[in-house]
Amino acid sequence: MTDTVGASGEVSCEECQDKEEGFESSVPSFSVRAEAHSASGPEQLTMTTRSDLDFTPSPPITQASDKEGVSTKPQPQPRVVTFPWKPAQLSNGLRRQKRDWVIPPINVPENSRGPFPQMLVRIRSDQDRDIQIRYSITGAGADQPPSEVYSIDPVAGKMFVTKPLDREERSSYHLRAHAVDMNGNKVENPIDLYIYVIDMNDNRPEFRKQVYNGSVDEGSKPGSTVMKVTANDADDDTTANGMVRYRILSQTPPIPIPNMFTINSETGDIITVAAGLDREKVSQYTIIVQATDMEGNLNFGLSNTATALISVTDINDNPPELTARTFSGEVPENRVNVVVANLTVNDNDQPHTPNWNAVYRIVSGDPSGHFTIRTDPITNDGMVTVVKPVDYEMNRAFMLTVVVSNQAPLAMGIQSSLQSTAGVTISVVDVNEPPIFPSNPKVIRFEEGVPPGTTLTTFSAHDPDRFRQQTVRYSKLSDPADWLSINATNGQIVTMALLDRESIYVKNNMYEATFLAADNGNPVASGTGTLQIHLLDVNDNAPVLLPREAQLCKRTRPGSINITAADADAEPNVGPFIFELPNFPLSVRRNWTVSRLSGYHARLRLRIPHLDMGMYDVPVIVSDSGNPPLTNRSIIRVKVCPCDENGDCTSIGAVAAAGLGTGAIIAILICIIILLILVLLFVVWMKRKEKERQTKQLLIDPEDDVRDNILKYDEEGGGEEDQDYDLSQLQQPESLDHIISKVPGVRRVDERPVVPESQYPTRPALPHPGDIGDFITEGLRAADNDPTAPPYDSLLVFDYEGSGSTAGSVSSLDSSSSGEQDYDYLNDWGPRFKKLADLYGGGDDD
C-alpha cells in the first residue's frame, strides 16, 4: 500500500486497508518523529505508520498543528520518496509492499545570521534501538561542490547548515540521507531531501545603463513616447523583493513647466505630458529616474537611479530672413564666374541641416540669365555670381528681386516671413573691349593658281566700344605658306604667291590663316579672326602611272602587268583615264599592247609570244578627264626573266634580264672558275715555299765570317732571358776541334761537316771584268758537285772578306807608294766604277 501525507497534513491511504485486502498484517508499527525548529523553539511532529525510518522535517514554520502533530496549513506538493521495504512472508503467502511517502521540502532563509552551525532536521531510524546506526548525507552542498554547506551528526542524525546561504548564487539543494550499521552495511534505503533557499530583499535594482539617450521632436503633442529605461533586480521577481517600479525624481531645466515628462512605473517608458517643446529655447533635458523594488515601497524597498538625456530635435519652424531689404554690387563687363554681391540671412533652426540651409532664387530682373546665386555652405550667405557676360553698351545696371527659402519645407502651421524677399542692384562697369570680327571664321572660295597681287576679300573687325572713339589696326598672325598679306588700315587680303591646292598646308581643300585686330585704347585690346580659303581645283597636275617597275615571267604564254593611273588633282580633273601606247618607236606597238580595265586601271601585256630576257622600257601615254585634259608619257621598266614555281625571277634569269646573253653568262662563269683555280694554286705554292724555307739547311764555309749575315730561325724569343746570347756562335770558328769532338749526327745548321772539301776557284789578285763571269760559273759548278753545300736555290757567297783576308787596306790605294799604279781600267767596268776611277785614275769629272 502507499501512504501519503495530504495537503491537510493527514495520512491517507491510496489503496485498501490491510483488513479490506483480506489478510492480517504481522508487520509491527513504526513511528517517524520530526522535530521542527523555528524562532519560537522546536516543535514535535509525530506520524504513526508502518515505516523503518524516523524522519523529522524541520522547516521554519509558525502555524498551529493539530493534535496528531500534522500541520494544518497547506504545504507545497513534495516529491514522492520511496522507502524500500524489506519483504516479509505472510501467513497466506502474500508479501507486504513498501509504502511511498511524500516528504515536504525544507525551507531555509538566505543571509541568516546564525549562530552556525544551525540545525535544520533530525533523521532517525527505529532500528537504532537494536543496533548502532551511523547517518550521512550526500549531494551538492555536502560532499560535492559547493562542499561543506551542510553537515550531519552521524550518531544523532541531526543535519546542520554551516554558513549563510545566498539565493542568487544557488536557490535549492538536493541531498540524500543514508543510514548504515557499524560495519557499513545499509540499514535503510536512502531518502531524498530537498532544501529551498527562501529569498530576501538583499539586492538593489540595477539599470542596464547609467546614462540613456533619447530624442523627441520639438512641438510634439502630449503623449508622445520619448524613450524607455530598464532596471533589473537579482531578487526573486515572483515576490515583491524583485518587483521594480519607476518614477522621475527631477527634470532639468524646469521649463516651460517642471513636469514636461512622465514615466510608466511598470514598463519604464518616458512620454511627454505637456506641449511647448521648443529646440530654440531648450535643446536638451536631463531627467533623473529612480527604480525601487518591493513594488515601489519607499519604506521597505531598495532604490537606484539613472540619468536620461532627452534631445529636442529640430523641425523647420523658423523661415530664413534676409538681414536687409536691399543689396548692391558691381560687375565688369565681359567677366564671368565672379561674385558681384553677397546676401546675408538669419535662421534660428539647427545649423547645417536642411531646416537651416538657405536656397536663393532670382524671381525678376534677369530675363537673359546673366546671374545666379550660390549658397556658401559655411556661412549660409548668398553669393550673386555672373555666369553669362554682361555688355555695358547693352545694360548699364540690373535690378534683381531675390527670394530665400530652406531646403526642407516649413513645418505645418508655420507662415513664411515677408523678410525673405530683397532687391539687389548690380552696376555694370565699362571696360575696353577688343575688336570683333563679324564672321569668325570667315570662309571664301577661290580657284587655285590665282596670280600674286589678287585681292581675295576684306577681313575687317568692328570695335564694340560705341562710346569710345578708337581706331583699329590689322596685322597677320599666322600664314603657314606665306601666301597672304593684309592692309593694316582696312583689312584687305591680297595674295603674295600662287595658291596651290596640292600644297602640304592645305587640308581638305581648305587653307587657314589668322589675323589680329587691335585698337588704340588704354590698355590696348586685340581680337583674332580666322580666314578660311576653300581652294577650287584646276587641272594643273598630269596623271602618273604606277608601278614604275614590273616583272614579267618568260613562259610559253607571257603574262600581263596591271597598271594604275594617279592624279594629284580632284574631281572632275582626274579619271576616268585614257591609256595608250605611243606610235614611236615602232617596236613598242609591235611588241606590247595596253587594254583598259576601268577608269583608273589598265593592263599591259606582250603582243608577241616570245621576248628575250632583259630590261625593257615601255612608254605608256595616260590622259585625265580635265577640261582641257592633261597627258603624261610614263616609262614602265619591265624585267623579262624566267621564273620559278612561285612566279619570282631565278638568279640566272635576273642576271640575264640585266642585258647579258647565254654565251656571256657562260664566259663569266668560266672566268670565275679559272680565277678560283689560280688563287688555289698560288696558295699551294706559297705553302710549299714556306715549308721548304723551314726545312732548308744553311751551310757556310768555315773560313767565312757570318757575323754580318742575318740568320732566320723561325723562332720567337722567350722574353728577357733570351737577351743574353753569345754572338760568337754566329761567327765561323777558327778551328774545327770543337766540331770534330762532337757526337756524330749532332751539329749546327751553319756548321760545315768534316768531309773532303770541293775545290772552289780562287779570285785572281787583279781581276778583269771578263773573268768575273767565268769565276761565277766555275763556283756554281763546284757548288753543284759539293755534297756539303746548301740547297741549289740558296744564296751562295763566293767572295766574302772575312778575317785573314789577303787584301790590303783600301786606304793603301791613295798612298804615295802606289803612285805608279794605273787605275784607268776601272773606267771600263761601267758606271758603278766610274767614281772610283775618277778618284784614283786622276780623270776629270764629267
Secondary structure as UniProt FT lines:
FT   STRAND          3..5
FT   TURN            7..8
FT   STRAND          11..13
FT   TURN            18..22
FT   STRAND          30..38
FT   TURN            39..40
FT   STRAND          41..49
FT   STRAND          53..56
FT   TURN            67..68
FT   STRAND          80..82
FT   TURN            91..92
FT   STRAND          100..102
FT   STRAND          106..109
FT   TURN            110..111
FT   STRAND          118..125
FT   HELIX           126..129
FT   STRAND          134..140
FT   TURN            141..143
FT   STRAND          150..152
FT   TURN            154..156
FT   STRAND          158..161
FT   TURN            167..169
FT   STRAND          172..180
FT   TURN            182..183
FT   STRAND          186..198
FT   STRAND          206..207
FT   STRAND          211..217
FT   TURN            218..219
FT   TURN            222..223
FT   STRAND          225..228
FT   STRAND          231..232
FT   TURN            237..238
FT   HELIX           240..242
FT   STRAND          245..252
FT   STRAND          261..263
FT   TURN            265..267
FT   STRAND          269..272
FT   TURN            279..281
FT   STRAND          284..292
FT   HELIX           294..296
FT   TURN            298..300
FT   STRAND          303..313
FT   STRAND          321..322
FT   STRAND          326..332
FT   TURN            333..334
FT   STRAND          339..343
FT   STRAND          345..346
FT   TURN            351..352
FT   TURN            354..356
FT   STRAND          358..364
FT   TURN            367..368
FT   STRAND          371..375
FT   TURN            377..379
FT   STRAND          382..386
FT   TURN            392..394
FT   STRAND          397..406
FT   TURN            412..413
FT   HELIX           418..420
FT   STRAND          421..429
FT   STRAND          442..447
FT   TURN            448..449
FT   TURN            452..453
FT   STRAND          455..458
FT   TURN            466..467
FT   STRAND          472..478
FT   TURN            480..481
FT   STRAND          484..486
FT   TURN            488..490
FT   STRAND          492..495
FT   TURN            501..502
FT   TURN            504..505
FT   TURN            508..509
FT   STRAND          510..519
FT   STRAND          526..536
FT   STRAND          544..546
FT   STRAND          549..553
FT   STRAND          560..566
FT   TURN            571..572
FT   STRAND          578..580
FT   HELIX           586..591
FT   STRAND          592..596
FT   STRAND          601..606
FT   STRAND          614..623
FT   STRAND          631..641
FT   TURN            645..646
FT   HELIX           651..657
FT   TURN            658..659
FT   HELIX           662..695
FT   TURN            702..703
FT   TURN            707..708
FT   HELIX           720..722
FT   HELIX           727..730
FT   HELIX           737..740
FT   TURN            744..745
FT   TURN            749..750
FT   HELIX           769..785
FT   TURN            787..788
FT   TURN            792..793
FT   TURN            803..804
FT   HELIX           810..814
FT   HELIX           816..818
FT   TURN            819..820
FT   HELIX           824..829
FT   HELIX           831..833
FT   HELIX           834..841
//
